[in-house]
Amino acid sequence: MSQKSIGRAAGAPSQIGDNLIAKPLPKPEGLNADFYRECANGRLCFQRCDDCGSWRHLPRYLCASCGSAAFRWTESSGRGRIFSWTVTHQAAHPAFAADTPFAIVVVEMEEGVRLVSDLPGVPLDSLAIDLPVEVFLESRSSEIGLPHFRLRESD
C-alpha cells in the first residue's frame, strides 16, 4: 500500500466542478443529541451507570450490565487503541470523494467502550491493531461536535 494519508479536515467541503459539496453532519436526536452536544462543548463523554459503574456507548436508556435507568454523562480520558479499521476506496457520498482512500477506525477507549471515527493525516500503511490514539474534537455548531483521532505516544 502507498504512503497515502488522509489529509483534509473532516468538515472541509469537497468540490465537484464549480460546486462545493458539504460533508453531511449527524442529525442528533434523543440520547445521541447529548453525546454530540458534549463533543461540541469540548468534552468526549460517555454514559456511565450510576448503579454499577459500567460505561456504555452507543447511548441507551438502560444499562446492559444491570438494567438500571440511572446514568450520567461522564468525561472520557480521550485515550484509546485501534481495535480495527477499514479503508474506504469508494466514497458513499460525493463530499468524501476527494478523500479516498481513507481509513475508518474502531477505537477501544480506556473506559472499555468502542468509538468509530477517522484518523486524519496518518499514512494508511502505518495503521496497526493496538496503535495508541487520542481524541480531538471538531465543533461544527453549538449542538454538534465530531470526535476524530490522532496518534499519541505509547504509554
N, C-alpha and C positions, 0 to 999 in steps of 0.2 A: 504494500500500500504506500502511497506517496506521502509526502510531508504536508499535505493539505491540512489547513486548520480552519476552524470556524472563527471568522474574524469580525463579522458585522455585529453591531449591537442588537440585542434581542428585539427591541422595539423599532429598529430602523426600517423605514419603508423600502420596498423594492420598486424598481422601475421597469416597466414593460413599455417599450416605445416611449411616448411622451407622457404616459400615465404613471403616477405614483400609486402604489397599492400598499395600504397599511396592513401590518400584520394583525390578525384578529386577536381580540382580548377575551379572557374568560367572561362569562355572564354570571356574576355571583348571585346566588340565591340561597336562602336558608343558612345552614351552618357553614357552607363553604364561603359565604359572604364575609363571615367573621375571620376566616383564615386569610383571605385576600386583603381585608381591611388592616389586619395586624401587619401584614407584609408592607402595605402602603405606609404604615406608621414606623417602618424601620425595624420591625421585630418579627422574626420567624417563630411562630408559636404553634404548638400542637395541643390538642385536648389532653388533659390528664385527669383520670378518675379521682374524685375526692375520697372514695371509699377504699380502693385497693391500690391506688397509685400508678396504675397502668397508663402508659402513653398510647395514643391512638391517632392514626391518620389512614385513611380519609376521615373527615369529620362525620360523626354519627351521634344519635341521641342516647344510645345505651352502650355501656361498657361491654365489650366482648368477653372480658375475663370474669366479671362478677355480676353483670346485668344492671348495675346502678345507673341511674339517670343523672347523678350528681357529678359535675365536672367543672373544670376551669381551664381557660386558655393559659398555658404556661410557656415561657420563652425557652427555646431550644438553645443548645450550645452553638448551633450552626455548623458543627463539625460532623463529618461522616467519612465513609469509604465507598468507593464504587462497588456496587453489588453486581451490576450487569449493565450492558449498553447495547444499542443497535445503531447502525449507521444508515441514515436515510439518503438514498441516491435519487429519489424522485419525489419532488415536493407534492404534498397533498393539497396545498393552497398556493396560488401563484405568488403571493408575497414572500414565500420562502425559497423560490426557485433559484435566486442568486446565491443562496447559502449552501446549496448542495455541493458535495456531500457534507452532512453534518451528523453529529452524534447526539442521541438522546440517552441520558444516563439514568439509572436507578441507583440512588444513593441510600445506603443504610446509615441512618443518623445514629449518633452516640446514644440517643434515647431508645433506639430499637425500632423506630418506625422507618418506613421507606418512602422516599420522595422522588418523583420523576421530574427531571428538568434537563437543562443543557449545560455544556461545559465550553463556553466560547473561548476561542483563541488557543485551544490546545490541539496539537497535531494528532490526527486520528490514530496514527500508528504508535502513539505513546500511551494509549488507553490500556489499562490493565485492571483486573479484579483486585480489590483491596487498595487501590490507589487513594491516598488521603486527599480529601477535598474540604472546602469550607464554602458556606453560602455567601452570596452578596445579593442585595435586594434592589430591584429597579421599581421605583414608584412611578406608575403611569397615570394615576389620578388620586384623589383623596380616598377612593374606595377600592382601588386595585393596585397591588404591588405584586411583582413577579419574582420568585426566587430563581437564581442561577447559581452555578458553582464555578469555583476556580481551584487550581491546585494549591495545596498547602504543604508545608514541610512535614515530614514524618514525625511522629511522636518521639 
